Amino acid sequence: MIDPNYDQLLESALILSPNLRSMLVEQLVASLDDEGQAEIDSAWGEEVERRLSEVESGEVSTESGEAV
């Protein structure tokens, strides 16, 4: 069941400029992120650090964008 305020909220949101609607959408989507996303972000951060360390130590080599 949809909240009775939904239609009014949607109508008000659609009156906003495209830029403001975009900002609103970003904030609404961000509000859906839960702690699981924080764990994912943390894991990716650790992976980036690990890969950077491997490149800097010479353990792995890179290829140019043209070669790929």
C-alpha positions, 0 to 999 in steps of 0.5 A, spaced: 500 500 500 502 506 498 503 512 503 497 517 502 503 522 502 506 519 496 502 522 490 503 529 493 511 528 494 511 526 487 508 531 484 512 536 488 518 533 486 516 533 479 516 541 479 523 541 481 528 543 476 532 537 473 538 539 477 534 539 483 531 532 482 537 529 480 540 532 487 534 529 490 535 522 487 542 522 489 540 523 496 534 518 496 539 513 493 544 514 498 539 513 504 538 506 501 545 504 502 546 500 508 552 498 512 553 492 507 555 497 502 560 500 507 563 493 508 563 493 500 567 499 500 572 497 505 573 491 501 574 495 495 579 500 498 583 494 501 583 491 494 586 497 491 591 498 496 593 491 495 594 492 487 597 498 488 603 495 493 604 489 488 605 494 482 610 499 486 614 493 489 614 490 482 611 483 483 606 485 477 607 489 471 602 493 468 600 494 460 599 501 457 592 502 455 593 502 447 596 494 448 589 492 451 
